[in-house]
Amino acid sequence: MIAQDILAALRRMGIAVDDAATGDRLTGGVSSDIWRIDATDGPICVKRALAKLRVAADWQAPVERNLYEARWMQRANAAVSGAAPALLGQDEAGGMLAMAFLPPDNYPLWKAQLHDGHADPLFAARVATTLVRIHAATAPDPAVAAEFPTDGIFYDIRLEPYLVATGRAHPDMAAALASLVATTQANKRALVHGDVSPKNILCGPNGPVFLDAECAWWGDPAFDLAFCLNHLLLKCLWTPAARDRFLACFDAMVAAYRSGVAWEDPAALERRAAHLLPGLFLARVDGKSPVEYIVDGQDKDRVRRVARALLSEPPDSLDTIRQAWTGELRQ
């Protein structure tokens, strides 16, 4: 039986649902409760933002981010049809949104495929191409900025837990990490997803589908690029046998994304992404949201070694980071 407040929110959205509707709570979310619900016209997916995220650290986040996630979905689908699930409704009072349910048999999770060693550079390039098309479509539109007054939310659920918190764990790197925060905040150029991770990307029959845009922000698109590339590097420790394929995906993503940057100098955007990535790299072992699959102390130290060296001498190209990580993996 589905809770009455969820059924009430669905009705406020204009979605027909029976009092005895059934469904399943879906797993995997740390920031929201997610359900598959059998509505009158078929299964749908409902998402409600949590005020306290499900992580070990005390991590609070405003629930109004659900509204901006819904807006991101609309903007993304306007830029690239099918880039996000179809939005069926959004209930600001309940902090919930409803979207099309995409069956996992037809829309496998990219993270699961990467874990199994299925790392396809062509798909990684499609992820980058879709992402850069969303950035390019929104960059020249000043109306988008007004729809996303989310500076505070982005700081609370991205910049503080990743970069500021990591600075507390590495005090000698705190100034460098604070500088990354300032640079990211100063380069507001396009609509940012904010959580471009393989766990939030489905491998759809017509291309990638992006989920969980709770961090949606009018800001620096270099953050999205660096955030996703960071995961491809970290996966080398999760599934070592596929290391070379992960690195090939890294290369494909960089090339595809750079080729679509038209709103600014691609080299300038790459430089910001290259400066930012080591901070995000270090954050995934020592920030508020460490990746769950790097548990070995020696592996954590490998990440720390490379990240700290690159924070001390910031690279201007993403390939420099790739080469530094490749050298560490070969030792």
SULBEL-V940500 format. One record per residue. N is the residue number from 0. RES is the residue in one small letter. NEAR is the number of other C-alpha atoms within 12 Angstrom. Layout:
n=N res=RES near=NEAR
n=N res=RES near=NEAR
This chain:
n=0 res=m near=18
n=1 res=i near=25
n=2 res=a near=20
n=3 res=q near=17
n=4 res=d near=18
n=5 res=i near=37
n=6 res=l near=33
n=7 res=a near=22
n=8 res=a near=28
n=9 res=l near=39
n=10 res=r near=25
n=11 res=r near=22
n=12 res=m near=25
n=13 res=g near=19
n=14 res=i near=31
n=15 res=a near=24
n=16 res=v near=27
n=17 res=d near=23
n=18 res=d near=20
n=19 res=a near=15
n=20 res=a near=26
n=21 res=t near=23
n=22 res=g near=25
n=23 res=d near=20
n=24 res=r near=22
n=25 res=l near=20
n=26 res=t near=15
n=27 res=g near=18
n=28 res=g near=22
n=29 res=v near=27
n=30 res=s near=30
n=31 res=s near=33
n=32 res=d near=29
n=33 res=i near=30
n=34 res=w near=34
n=35 res=r near=29
n=36 res=i near=35
n=37 res=d near=29
n=38 res=a near=31
n=39 res=t near=19
n=40 res=d near=16
n=41 res=g near=20
n=42 res=p near=25
n=43 res=i near=35
n=44 res=c near=35
n=45 res=v near=45
n=46 res=k near=45
n=47 res=r near=40
n=48 res=a near=38
n=49 res=l near=26
n=50 res=a near=23
n=51 res=k near=20
n=52 res=l near=25
n=53 res=r near=21
n=54 res=v near=20
n=55 res=a near=15
n=56 res=a near=17
n=57 res=d near=18
n=58 res=w near=25
n=59 res=q near=25
n=60 res=a near=29
n=61 res=p near=28
n=62 res=v near=32
n=63 res=e near=32
n=64 res=r near=43
n=65 res=n near=39
n=66 res=l near=37
n=67 res=y near=42
n=68 res=e near=47
n=69 res=a near=40
n=70 res=r near=39
n=71 res=w near=43
n=72 res=m near=40
n=73 res=q near=32
n=74 res=r near=41
n=75 res=a near=39
n=76 res=n near=27
n=77 res=a near=23
n=78 res=a near=25
n=79 res=v near=31
n=80 res=s near=21
n=81 res=g near=28
n=82 res=a near=38
n=83 res=a near=41
n=84 res=p near=39
n=85 res=a near=31
n=86 res=l near=34
n=87 res=l near=31
n=88 res=g near=33
n=89 res=q near=37
n=90 res=d near=35
n=91 res=e near=25
n=92 res=a near=20
n=93 res=g near=29
n=94 res=g near=32
n=95 res=m near=40
n=96 res=l near=47
n=97 res=a near=42
n=98 res=m near=35
n=99 res=a near=29
n=100 res=f near=32
n=101 res=l near=29
n=102 res=p near=18
n=103 res=p near=17
n=104 res=d near=12
n=105 res=n near=16
n=106 res=y near=26
n=107 res=p near=24
n=108 res=l near=28
n=109 res=w near=35
n=110 res=k near=31
n=111 res=a near=24
n=112 res=q near=24
n=113 res=l near=38
n=114 res=h near=27
n=115 res=d near=21
n=116 res=g near=24
n=117 res=h near=27
n=118 res=a near=34
n=119 res=d near=28
n=120 res=p near=26
n=121 res=l near=24
n=122 res=f near=34
n=123 res=a near=43
n=124 res=a near=31
n=125 res=r near=32
n=126 res=v near=42
n=127 res=a near=44
n=128 res=t near=30
n=129 res=t near=39
n=130 res=l near=48
n=131 res=v near=41
n=132 res=r near=33
n=133 res=i near=41
n=134 res=h near=44
n=135 res=a near=32
n=136 res=a near=29
n=137 res=t near=39
n=138 res=a near=29
n=139 res=p near=19
n=140 res=d near=20
n=141 res=p near=16
n=142 res=a near=16
n=143 res=v near=30
n=144 res=a near=27
n=145 res=a near=18
n=146 res=e near=24
n=147 res=f near=35
n=148 res=p near=24
n=149 res=t near=37
n=150 res=d near=31
n=151 res=g near=22
n=152 res=i near=31
n=153 res=f near=37
n=154 res=y near=30
n=155 res=d near=31
n=156 res=i near=37
n=157 res=r near=42
n=158 res=l near=38
n=159 res=e near=34
n=160 res=p near=37
n=161 res=y near=42
n=162 res=l near=43
n=163 res=v near=33
n=164 res=a near=35
n=165 res=t near=38
n=166 res=g near=31
n=167 res=r near=23
n=168 res=a near=22
n=169 res=h near=25
n=170 res=p near=17
n=171 res=d near=16
n=172 res=m near=29
n=173 res=a near=26
n=174 res=a near=20
n=175 res=a near=30
n=176 res=l near=41
n=177 res=a near=28
n=178 res=s near=23
n=179 res=l near=36
n=180 res=v near=36
n=181 res=a near=22
n=182 res=t near=24
n=183 res=t near=37
n=184 res=q near=29
n=185 res=a near=17
n=186 res=n near=25
n=187 res=k near=31
n=188 res=r near=32
n=189 res=a near=42
n=190 res=l near=47
n=191 res=v near=49
n=192 res=h near=49
n=193 res=g near=44
n=194 res=d near=36
n=195 res=v near=40
n=196 res=s near=38
n=197 res=p near=35
n=198 res=k near=31
n=199 res=n near=32
n=200 res=i near=38
n=201 res=l near=38
n=202 res=c near=37
n=203 res=g near=26
n=204 res=p near=17
n=205 res=n near=18
n=206 res=g near=28
n=207 res=p near=38
n=208 res=v near=40
n=209 res=f near=43
n=210 res=l near=43
n=211 res=d near=41
n=212 res=a near=44
n=213 res=e near=44
n=214 res=c near=43
n=215 res=a near=46
n=216 res=w near=46
n=217 res=w near=42
n=218 res=g near=36
n=219 res=d near=40
n=220 res=p near=48
n=221 res=a near=48
n=222 res=f near=50
n=223 res=d near=45
n=224 res=l near=46
n=225 res=a near=41
n=226 res=f near=41
n=227 res=c near=42
n=228 res=l near=45
n=229 res=n near=43
n=230 res=h near=41
n=231 res=l near=46
n=232 res=l near=48
n=233 res=l near=48
n=234 res=k near=44
n=235 res=c near=37
n=236 res=l near=36
n=237 res=w near=27
n=238 res=t near=25
n=239 res=p near=25
n=240 res=a near=19
n=241 res=a near=26
n=242 res=r near=30
n=243 res=d near=27
n=244 res=r near=28
n=245 res=f near=42
n=246 res=l near=37
n=247 res=a near=28
n=248 res=c near=37
n=249 res=f near=42
n=250 res=d near=31
n=251 res=a near=29
n=252 res=m near=40
n=253 res=v near=43
n=254 res=a near=30
n=255 res=a near=27
n=256 res=y near=39
n=257 res=r near=34
n=258 res=s near=25
n=259 res=g near=26
n=260 res=v near=33
n=261 res=a near=23
n=262 res=w near=26
n=263 res=e near=23
n=264 res=d near=16
n=265 res=p near=26
n=266 res=a near=22
n=267 res=a near=22
n=268 res=l near=37
n=269 res=e near=35
n=270 res=r near=29
n=271 res=r near=36
n=272 res=a near=41
n=273 res=a near=37
n=274 res=h near=41
n=275 res=l near=47
n=276 res=l near=49
n=277 res=p near=49
n=278 res=g near=52
n=279 res=l near=50
n=280 res=f near=47
n=281 res=l near=47
n=282 res=a near=41
n=283 res=r near=37
n=284 res=v near=37
n=285 res=d near=34
n=286 res=g near=33
n=287 res=k near=33
n=288 res=s near=32
n=289 res=p near=26
n=290 res=v near=29
n=291 res=e near=19
n=292 res=y near=21
n=293 res=i near=28
n=294 res=v near=19
n=295 res=d near=15
n=296 res=g near=14
n=297 res=q near=15
n=298 res=d near=26
n=299 res=k near=26
n=300 res=d near=22
n=301 res=r near=30
n=302 res=v near=42
n=303 res=r near=32
n=304 res=r near=24
n=305 res=v near=34
n=306 res=a near=42
n=307 res=r near=35
n=308 res=a near=26
n=309 res=l near=33
n=310 res=l near=36
n=311 res=s near=20
n=312 res=e near=19
n=313 res=p near=28
n=314 res=p near=27
n=315 res=d near=23
n=316 res=s near=30
n=317 res=l near=40
n=318 res=d near=27
n=319 res=t near=26
n=320 res=i near=41
n=321 res=r near=35
n=322 res=q near=20
n=323 res=a near=28
n=324 res=w near=37
n=325 res=t near=26
n=326 res=g near=15
n=327 res=e near=23
n=328 res=l near=26
n=329 res=r near=14
n=330 res=q near=9
